[in-house]
Amino acid sequence: MPGTHVVDYTHVFDVASFRRNYLRPALRASGLPEMRFHDLRHTYASLMLSRELDRKSHEVSRWMGHAFRVTTDTIYSHLYVNDYATHVHRFDAFGADAL
């Protein structure tokens, strides 16, 4: 909608307009420090991946707009929750056999 600040999802997202008309006023009203729009993307990805969303579904990559899952994996792989219980059990079993 020309002449308004309404977000129109039928057009390419205007980050500068969003930052100027929504993000900065919201940060000021909340007493939060300035941040970039990209910081919101990182926060979003961090929250989604920390909740153990299924990486094989490519959902987070798709939602982030990444063309390839490897992009998401490369940037955010340190956030994936890992279960090392099997490895610990195998190591413990190895140590018991050595005694």
A tleap script that builds the chain and sets N, CA, C and O, in Angstrom:
source leaprc.protein.ff14SB
mol = sequence {
  NMET PRO GLY THR HIE VAL VAL ASP TYR THR
  HIE VAL PHE ASP VAL ALA SER PHE ARG ARG
  ASN TYR LEU ARG PRO ALA LEU ARG ALA SER
  GLY LEU PRO GLU MET ARG PHE HIE ASP LEU
  ARG HIE THR TYR ALA SER LEU MET LEU SER
  ARG GLU LEU ASP ARG LYS SER HIE GLU VAL
  SER ARG TRP MET GLY HIE ALA PHE ARG VAL
  THR THR ASP THR ILE TYR SER HIE LEU TYR
  VAL ASN ASP TYR ALA THR HIE VAL HIE ARG
  PHE ASP ALA PHE GLY ALA ASP ALA CLEU
}
set mol.1.N position { 0.833 -1.180 0.000 }
set mol.1.CA position { 0.000 0.000 0.000 }
set mol.1.C position { 0.882 1.249 0.000 }
set mol.1.O position { 1.488 1.565 1.024 }
set mol.2.N position { 0.965 1.940 -1.080 }
set mol.2.CA position { 1.778 3.161 -1.130 }
set mol.2.C position { 1.258 4.210 -0.152 }
set mol.2.O position { 0.049 4.396 -0.015 }
set mol.3.N position { 2.171 4.888 0.522 }
set mol.3.CA position { 1.789 5.957 1.429 }
set mol.3.C position { 1.446 5.509 2.840 }
set mol.3.O position { 1.142 6.344 3.692 }
set mol.4.N position { 1.490 4.193 3.106 }
set mol.4.CA position { 1.226 3.710 4.461 }
set mol.4.C position { 2.438 2.930 4.949 }
set mol.4.O position { 3.362 2.641 4.188 }
set mol.5.N position { 2.413 2.605 6.202 }
set mol.5.CA position { 3.494 1.815 6.778 }
set mol.5.C position { 3.042 0.386 7.052 }
set mol.5.O position { 3.709 -0.342 7.787 }
set mol.6.N position { 1.932 -0.017 6.478 }
set mol.6.CA position { 1.423 -1.370 6.670 }
set mol.6.C position { 2.335 -2.344 5.924 }
set mol.6.O position { 2.683 -2.129 4.763 }
set mol.7.N position { 2.711 -3.417 6.617 }
set mol.7.CA position { 3.538 -4.434 5.975 }
set mol.7.C position { 2.665 -5.185 4.973 }
set mol.7.O position { 1.610 -5.715 5.323 }
set mol.8.N position { 3.120 -5.221 3.727 }
set mol.8.CA position { 2.386 -5.871 2.644 }
set mol.8.C position { 3.201 -7.062 2.167 }
set mol.8.O position { 4.234 -6.898 1.519 }
set mol.9.N position { 2.734 -8.258 2.488 }
set mol.9.CA position { 3.503 -9.464 2.177 }
set mol.9.C position { 3.423 -9.872 0.710 }
set mol.9.O position { 4.000 -10.888 0.322 }
set mol.10.N position { 2.726 -9.104 -0.103 }
set mol.10.CA position { 2.689 -9.409 -1.538 }
set mol.10.C position { 3.847 -8.740 -2.268 }
set mol.10.O position { 4.041 -8.953 -3.464 }
set mol.11.N position { 4.617 -7.926 -1.539 }
set mol.11.CA position { 5.765 -7.241 -2.127 }
set mol.11.C position { 7.037 -7.649 -1.399 }
set mol.11.O position { 6.983 -8.210 -0.305 }
set mol.12.N position { 8.170 -7.368 -2.004 }
set mol.12.CA position { 9.452 -7.642 -1.375 }
set mol.12.C position { 9.517 -6.880 -0.060 }
set mol.12.O position { 9.163 -5.704 0.011 }
set mol.13.N position { 9.971 -7.563 0.968 }
set mol.13.CA position { 10.027 -6.977 2.302 }
set mol.13.C position { 11.034 -5.837 2.336 }
set mol.13.O position { 12.193 -6.022 1.965 }
set mol.14.N position { 10.609 -4.679 2.771 }
set mol.14.CA position { 11.460 -3.489 2.854 }
set mol.14.C position { 12.024 -3.386 4.275 }
set mol.14.O position { 11.362 -2.875 5.178 }
set mol.15.N position { 13.242 -3.873 4.457 }
set mol.15.CA position { 13.864 -3.920 5.777 }
set mol.15.C position { 14.046 -2.521 6.354 }
set mol.15.O position { 13.806 -2.305 7.542 }
set mol.16.N position { 14.466 -1.573 5.529 }
set mol.16.CA position { 14.697 -0.199 6.015 }
set mol.16.C position { 13.406 0.408 6.558 }
set mol.16.O position { 13.412 1.042 7.613 }
set mol.17.N position { 12.312 0.216 5.848 }
set mol.17.CA position { 11.026 0.734 6.290 }
set mol.17.C position { 10.580 0.043 7.578 }
set mol.17.O position { 10.081 0.701 8.491 }
set mol.18.N position { 10.756 -1.265 7.656 }
set mol.18.CA position { 10.395 -2.011 8.861 }
set mol.18.C position { 11.206 -1.512 10.064 }
set mol.18.O position { 10.668 -1.293 11.149 }
set mol.19.N position { 12.507 -1.340 9.843 }
set mol.19.CA position { 13.377 -0.881 10.934 }
set mol.19.C position { 12.955 0.518 11.400 }
set mol.19.O position { 12.855 0.776 12.599 }
set mol.20.N position { 12.714 1.398 10.457 }
set mol.20.CA position { 12.371 2.784 10.770 }
set mol.20.C position { 10.993 2.897 11.437 }
set mol.20.O position { 10.837 3.630 12.413 }
set mol.21.N position { 10.000 2.178 10.917 }
set mol.21.CA position { 8.618 2.363 11.357 }
set mol.21.C position { 8.158 1.414 12.463 }
set mol.21.O position { 7.171 1.698 13.143 }
set mol.22.N position { 8.850 0.304 12.652 }
set mol.22.CA position { 8.407 -0.676 13.643 }
set mol.22.C position { 9.493 -1.041 14.655 }
set mol.22.O position { 9.281 -0.932 15.862 }
set mol.23.N position { 10.655 -1.475 14.162 }
set mol.23.CA position { 11.677 -1.998 15.050 }
set mol.23.C position { 12.219 -0.925 15.992 }
set mol.23.O position { 12.202 -1.115 17.208 }
set mol.24.N position { 12.692 0.181 15.461 }
set mol.24.CA position { 13.265 1.229 16.311 }
set mol.24.C position { 12.256 1.781 17.320 }
set mol.24.O position { 12.598 1.921 18.494 }
set mol.25.N position { 11.010 2.103 16.900 }
set mol.25.CA position { 10.038 2.574 17.901 }
set mol.25.C position { 9.748 1.533 18.982 }
set mol.25.O position { 9.580 1.885 20.150 }
set mol.26.N position { 9.688 0.258 18.603 }
set mol.26.CA position { 9.424 -0.800 19.588 }
set mol.26.C position { 10.587 -0.937 20.556 }
set mol.26.O position { 10.374 -1.122 21.754 }
set mol.27.N position { 11.819 -0.849 20.051 }
set mol.27.CA position { 12.994 -0.943 20.917 }
set mol.27.C position { 13.037 0.231 21.894 }
set mol.27.O position { 13.305 0.050 23.082 }
set mol.28.N position { 12.770 1.432 21.387 }
set mol.28.CA position { 12.762 2.618 22.255 }
set mol.28.C position { 11.686 2.492 23.333 }
set mol.28.O position { 11.944 2.757 24.507 }
set mol.29.N position { 10.481 2.086 22.933 }
set mol.29.CA position { 9.370 1.959 23.887 }
set mol.29.C position { 9.666 0.894 24.941 }
set mol.29.O position { 9.200 0.997 26.076 }
set mol.30.N position { 10.427 -0.111 24.573 }
set mol.30.CA position { 10.752 -1.200 25.496 }
set mol.30.C position { 11.999 -0.924 26.322 }
set mol.30.O position { 12.299 -1.655 27.266 }
set mol.31.N position { 12.724 0.134 25.965 }
set mol.31.CA position { 13.955 0.448 26.662 }
set mol.31.C position { 15.100 -0.479 26.276 }
set mol.31.O position { 16.087 -0.591 27.002 }
set mol.32.N position { 14.966 -1.140 25.133 }
set mol.32.CA position { 16.018 -2.052 24.661 }
set mol.32.C position { 17.017 -1.295 23.796 }
set mol.32.O position { 16.678 -0.269 23.206 }
set mol.33.N position { 18.251 -1.799 23.719 }
set mol.33.CA position { 19.254 -1.129 22.884 }
set mol.33.C position { 18.962 -1.307 21.401 }
set mol.33.O position { 18.208 -2.196 21.004 }
set mol.34.N position { 19.565 -0.454 20.597 }
set mol.34.CA position { 19.436 -0.565 19.140 }
set mol.34.C position { 19.930 -1.929 18.683 }
set mol.34.O position { 20.876 -2.478 19.248 }
set mol.35.N position { 19.296 -2.464 17.675 }
set mol.35.CA position { 19.756 -3.711 17.070 }
set mol.35.C position { 19.401 -3.703 15.595 }
set mol.35.O position { 18.560 -2.931 15.135 }
set mol.36.N position { 20.065 -4.582 14.876 }
set mol.36.CA position { 19.811 -4.692 13.443 }
set mol.36.C position { 18.700 -5.708 13.193 }
set mol.36.O position { 18.428 -6.567 14.033 }
set mol.37.N position { 18.076 -5.602 12.051 }
set mol.37.CA position { 17.069 -6.581 11.658 }
set mol.37.C position { 17.698 -7.966 11.617 }
set mol.37.O position { 17.068 -8.956 11.989 }
set mol.38.N position { 18.942 -8.028 11.165 }
set mol.38.CA position { 19.641 -9.309 11.060 }
set mol.38.C position { 19.810 -9.962 12.430 }
set mol.38.O position { 19.847 -11.188 12.534 }
set mol.39.N position { 19.912 -9.149 13.478 }
set mol.39.CA position { 19.992 -9.695 14.833 }
set mol.39.C position { 18.716 -10.464 15.174 }
set mol.39.O position { 18.764 -11.476 15.873 }
set mol.40.N position { 17.591 -9.986 14.684 }
set mol.40.CA position { 16.325 -10.693 14.905 }
set mol.40.C position { 16.334 -12.050 14.201 }
set mol.40.O position { 15.818 -13.033 14.733 }
set mol.41.N position { 16.917 -12.099 13.013 }
set mol.41.CA position { 17.017 -13.373 12.285 }
set mol.41.C position { 17.850 -14.379 13.075 }
set mol.41.O position { 17.480 -15.548 13.187 }
set mol.42.N position { 18.971 -13.920 13.620 }
set mol.42.CA position { 19.827 -14.819 14.395 }
set mol.42.C position { 19.107 -15.297 15.655 }
set mol.42.O position { 19.198 -16.469 16.023 }
set mol.43.N position { 18.398 -14.390 16.306 }
set mol.43.CA position { 17.640 -14.772 17.496 }
set mol.43.C position { 16.578 -15.801 17.139 }
set mol.43.O position { 16.421 -16.806 17.833 }
set mol.44.N position { 15.856 -15.552 16.067 }
set mol.44.CA position { 14.816 -16.485 15.616 }
set mol.44.C position { 15.414 -17.866 15.356 }
set mol.44.O position { 14.901 -18.867 15.856 }
set mol.45.N position { 16.484 -17.924 14.587 }
set mol.45.CA position { 17.113 -19.211 14.276 }
set mol.45.C position { 17.593 -19.890 15.550 }
set mol.45.O position { 17.415 -21.097 15.716 }
set mol.46.N position { 18.195 -19.128 16.441 }
set mol.46.CA position { 18.695 -19.690 17.696 }
set mol.46.C position { 17.569 -20.311 18.506 }
set mol.46.O position { 17.707 -21.418 19.025 }
set mol.47.N position { 16.453 -19.597 18.613 }
set mol.47.CA position { 15.316 -20.122 19.375 }
set mol.47.C position { 14.727 -21.366 18.722 }
set mol.47.O position { 14.408 -22.335 19.410 }
set mol.48.N position { 14.584 -21.345 17.414 }
set mol.48.CA position { 14.014 -22.500 16.717 }
set mol.48.C position { 14.901 -23.737 16.853 }
set mol.48.O position { 14.406 -24.835 17.111 }
set mol.49.N position { 16.192 -23.559 16.682 }
set mol.49.CA position { 17.106 -24.702 16.723 }
set mol.49.C position { 17.351 -25.188 18.144 }
set mol.49.O position { 17.600 -26.375 18.353 }
set mol.50.N position { 17.284 -24.298 19.116 }
set mol.50.CA position { 17.490 -24.724 20.500 }
set mol.50.C position { 16.307 -25.546 21.008 }
set mol.50.O position { 16.429 -26.265 22.000 }
set mol.51.N position { 15.181 -25.443 20.338 }
set mol.51.CA position { 14.004 -26.220 20.716 }
set mol.51.C position { 13.963 -27.565 20.005 }
set mol.51.O position { 12.935 -28.242 19.995 }
set mol.52.N position { 15.078 -27.942 19.415 }
set mol.52.CA position { 15.254 -29.251 18.787 }
set mol.52.C position { 14.287 -29.496 17.621 }
set mol.52.O position { 13.806 -30.613 17.430 }
set mol.53.N position { 14.012 -28.457 16.857 }
set mol.53.CA position { 13.188 -28.661 15.664 }
set mol.53.C position { 13.898 -29.650 14.740 }
set mol.53.O position { 15.127 -29.670 14.666 }
set mol.54.N position { 13.145 -30.436 14.065 }
set mol.54.CA position { 13.703 -31.478 13.210 }
set mol.54.C position { 14.466 -30.861 12.042 }
set mol.54.O position { 13.865 -30.315 11.118 }
set mol.55.N position { 15.801 -30.953 12.092 }
set mol.55.CA position { 16.634 -30.374 11.036 }
set mol.55.C position { 16.418 -31.087 9.714 }
set mol.55.O position { 16.559 -30.466 8.660 }
set mol.56.N position { 16.083 -32.362 9.734 }
set mol.56.CA position { 15.929 -33.112 8.489 }
set mol.56.C position { 14.745 -32.627 7.671 }
set mol.56.O position { 14.677 -32.871 6.467 }
set mol.57.N position { 13.827 -31.953 8.308 }
set mol.57.CA position { 12.655 -31.457 7.585 }
set mol.57.C position { 12.965 -30.187 6.806 }
set mol.57.O position { 12.160 -29.745 5.986 }
set mol.58.N position { 14.111 -29.609 7.057 }
set mol.58.CA position { 14.538 -28.378 6.370 }
set mol.58.C position { 13.641 -27.189 6.720 }
set mol.58.O position { 13.729 -26.141 6.080 }
set mol.59.N position { 12.797 -27.340 7.708 }
set mol.59.CA position { 11.854 -26.267 8.013 }
set mol.59.C position { 12.540 -24.965 8.399 }
set mol.59.O position { 12.211 -23.909 7.860 }
set mol.60.N position { 13.482 -25.029 9.318 }
set mol.60.CA position { 14.136 -23.793 9.748 }
set mol.60.C position { 14.847 -23.138 8.569 }
set mol.60.O position { 14.790 -21.919 8.408 }
set mol.61.N position { 15.512 -23.937 7.751 }
set mol.61.CA position { 16.184 -23.379 6.566 }
set mol.61.C position { 15.187 -22.696 5.643 }
set mol.61.O position { 15.439 -21.603 5.135 }
set mol.62.N position { 14.070 -23.344 5.435 }
set mol.62.CA position { 13.044 -22.783 4.554 }
set mol.62.C position { 12.483 -21.503 5.155 }
set mol.62.O position { 12.325 -20.505 4.452 }
set mol.63.N position { 12.182 -21.522 6.445 }
set mol.63.CA position { 11.636 -20.338 7.108 }
set mol.63.C position { 12.623 -19.185 7.098 }
set mol.63.O position { 12.224 -18.022 7.035 }
set mol.64.N position { 13.922 -19.505 7.162 }
set mol.64.CA position { 14.946 -18.469 7.148 }
set mol.64.C position { 15.177 -17.924 5.738 }
set mol.64.O position { 15.799 -16.876 5.566 }
set mol.65.N position { 14.677 -18.637 4.742 }
set mol.65.CA position { 14.875 -18.202 3.366 }
set mol.65.C position { 16.205 -18.645 2.797 }
set mol.65.O position { 16.651 -18.125 1.775 }
set mol.66.N position { 16.845 -19.608 3.458 }
set mol.66.CA position { 18.115 -20.139 2.944 }
set mol.66.C position { 17.822 -21.105 1.804 }
set mol.66.O position { 16.943 -21.960 1.915 }
set mol.67.N position { 18.555 -20.965 0.720 }
set mol.67.CA position { 18.346 -21.827 -0.443 }
set mol.67.C position { 18.767 -23.262 -0.146 }
set mol.67.O position { 18.220 -24.206 -0.717 }
set mol.68.N position { 19.737 -23.424 0.746 }
set mol.68.CA position { 20.258 -24.758 1.055 }
set mol.68.C position { 20.346 -24.948 2.564 }
set mol.68.O position { 20.694 -24.020 3.295 }
set mol.69.N position { 20.031 -26.146 3.024 }
set mol.69.CA position { 20.118 -26.438 4.449 }
set mol.69.C position { 21.547 -26.286 4.958 }
set mol.69.O position { 21.757 -25.953 6.124 }
set mol.70.N position { 22.519 -26.525 4.104 }
set mol.70.CA position { 23.919 -26.413 4.534 }
set mol.70.C position { 24.233 -24.989 5.010 }
set mol.70.O position { 25.097 -24.804 5.867 }
set mol.71.N position { 23.552 -23.999 4.472 }
set mol.71.CA position { 23.751 -22.617 4.925 }
set mol.71.C position { 23.351 -22.503 6.391 }
set mol.71.O position { 24.102 -21.962 7.203 }
set mol.72.N position { 22.183 -23.008 6.727 }
set mol.72.CA position { 21.709 -22.976 8.107 }
set mol.72.C position { 22.636 -23.785 9.001 }
set mol.72.O position { 23.005 -23.339 10.087 }
set mol.73.N position { 23.014 -24.982 8.541 }
set mol.73.CA position { 23.899 -25.841 9.333 }
set mol.73.C position { 25.243 -25.171 9.590 }
set mol.73.O position { 25.775 -25.258 10.697 }
set mol.74.N position { 25.791 -24.512 8.595 }
set mol.74.CA position { 27.097 -23.873 8.732 }
set mol.74.C position { 27.054 -22.725 9.732 }
set mol.74.O position { 27.961 -22.577 10.552 }
set mol.75.N position { 26.019 -21.927 9.667 }
set mol.75.CA position { 25.933 -20.748 10.527 }
set mol.75.C position { 25.521 -21.104 11.953 }
set mol.75.O position { 26.033 -20.526 12.912 }
set mol.76.N position { 24.591 -22.061 12.095 }
set mol.76.CA position { 23.972 -22.303 13.397 }
set mol.76.C position { 24.245 -23.692 13.978 }
set mol.76.O position { 23.584 -24.083 14.940 }
set mol.77.N position { 25.192 -24.442 13.428 }
set mol.77.CA position { 25.405 -25.820 13.878 }
set mol.77.C position { 25.753 -25.915 15.363 }
set mol.77.O position { 25.450 -26.924 15.999 }
set mol.78.N position { 26.375 -24.895 15.919 }
set mol.78.CA position { 26.722 -24.923 17.337 }
set mol.78.C position { 25.490 -24.889 18.236 }
set mol.78.O position { 25.598 -25.118 19.441 }
set mol.79.N position { 24.325 -24.605 17.664 }
set mol.79.CA position { 23.099 -24.528 18.452 }
set mol.79.C position { 22.322 -25.840 18.491 }
set mol.79.O position { 21.400 -25.989 19.294 }
set mol.80.N position { 22.682 -26.787 17.638 }
set mol.80.CA position { 21.948 -28.037 17.605 }
set mol.80.C position { 22.190 -28.813 18.893 }
set mol.80.O position { 23.325 -28.956 19.348 }
set mol.81.N position { 21.116 -29.303 19.464 }
set mol.81.CA position { 21.211 -30.088 20.683 }
set mol.81.C position { 21.745 -31.464 20.319 }
set mol.81.O position { 21.233 -32.114 19.408 }
set mol.82.N position { 22.769 -31.904 21.027 }
set mol.82.CA position { 23.364 -33.214 20.758 }
set mol.82.C position { 23.139 -34.122 21.949 }
set mol.82.O position { 23.189 -33.693 23.101 }
set mol.83.N position { 22.893 -35.385 21.649 }
set mol.83.CA position { 22.733 -36.385 22.695 }
set mol.83.C position { 23.965 -37.278 22.666 }
set mol.83.O position { 24.138 -38.091 21.759 }
set mol.84.N position { 24.805 -37.115 23.660 }
set mol.84.CA position { 26.042 -37.879 23.727 }
set mol.84.C position { 25.920 -39.118 24.616 }
set mol.84.O position { 26.925 -39.766 24.908 }
set mol.85.N position { 24.708 -39.451 25.047 }
set mol.85.CA position { 24.525 -40.567 25.969 }
set mol.85.C position { 25.071 -41.871 25.398 }
set mol.85.O position { 25.708 -42.635 26.123 }
set mol.86.N position { 24.837 -42.141 24.118 }
set mol.86.CA position { 25.327 -43.372 23.507 }
set mol.86.C position { 26.845 -43.406 23.522 }
set mol.86.O position { 27.436 -44.448 23.806 }
set mol.87.N position { 27.476 -42.298 23.223 }
set mol.87.CA position { 28.934 -42.232 23.210 }
set mol.87.C position { 29.503 -42.438 24.616 }
set mol.87.O position { 30.497 -43.142 24.791 }
set mol.88.N position { 28.872 -41.826 25.608 }
set mol.88.CA position { 29.331 -41.973 26.989 }
set mol.88.C position { 29.205 -43.429 27.420 }
set mol.88.O position { 30.112 -43.976 28.045 }
set mol.89.N position { 28.082 -44.053 27.086 }
set mol.89.CA position { 27.870 -45.462 27.440 }
set mol.89.C position { 28.946 -46.347 26.800 }
set mol.89.O position { 29.501 -47.222 27.465 }
set mol.90.N position { 29.239 -46.128 25.524 }
set mol.90.CA position { 30.259 -46.925 24.832 }
set mol.90.C position { 31.638 -46.706 25.451 }
set mol.90.O position { 32.418 -47.650 25.586 }
set mol.91.N position { 31.938 -45.462 25.826 }
set mol.91.CA position { 33.228 -45.170 26.449 }
set mol.91.C position { 33.328 -45.852 27.814 }
set mol.91.O position { 34.360 -46.428 28.159 }
set mol.92.N position { 32.231 -45.777 28.589 }
set mol.92.CA position { 32.217 -46.431 29.901 }
set mol.92.C position { 32.415 -47.927 29.762 }
set mol.92.O position { 33.146 -48.536 30.543 }
set mol.93.N position { 31.758 -48.532 28.755 }
set mol.93.CA position { 31.896 -49.977 28.520 }
set mol.93.C position { 33.326 -50.324 28.151 }
set mol.93.O position { 33.851 -51.344 28.597 }
set mol.94.N position { 33.960 -49.491 27.346 }
set mol.94.CA position { 35.355 -49.708 26.955 }
set mol.94.C position { 36.261 -49.657 28.174 }
set mol.94.O position { 37.156 -50.489 28.324 }
set mol.95.N position { 36.028 -48.674 29.053 }
set mol.95.CA position { 36.845 -48.536 30.255 }
set mol.95.C position { 36.680 -49.723 31.192 }
set mol.95.O position { 37.649 -50.158 31.815 }
set mol.96.N position { 35.462 -50.255 31.300 }
set mol.96.CA position { 35.206 -51.408 32.178 }
set mol.96.C position { 35.909 -52.634 31.645 }
set mol.96.O position { 36.402 -53.444 32.430 }
set mol.97.N position { 35.975 -52.800 30.303 }
set mol.97.CA position { 36.634 -53.954 29.701 }
set mol.97.C position { 38.146 -53.895 29.923 }
set mol.97.O position { 38.805 -54.931 30.022 }
set mol.98.N position { 38.686 -52.692 30.001 }
set mol.98.CA position { 40.135 -52.534 30.146 }
set mol.98.C position { 40.616 -52.881 31.550 }
set mol.98.O position { 41.788 -53.195 31.755 }
set mol.99.N position { 39.693 -52.823 32.521 }
set mol.99.CA position { 40.098 -53.122 33.909 }
set mol.99.C position { 40.179 -54.564 34.085 }
set mol.99.O position { 40.503 -55.035 35.176 }
savepdb mol mol.pdb
quit
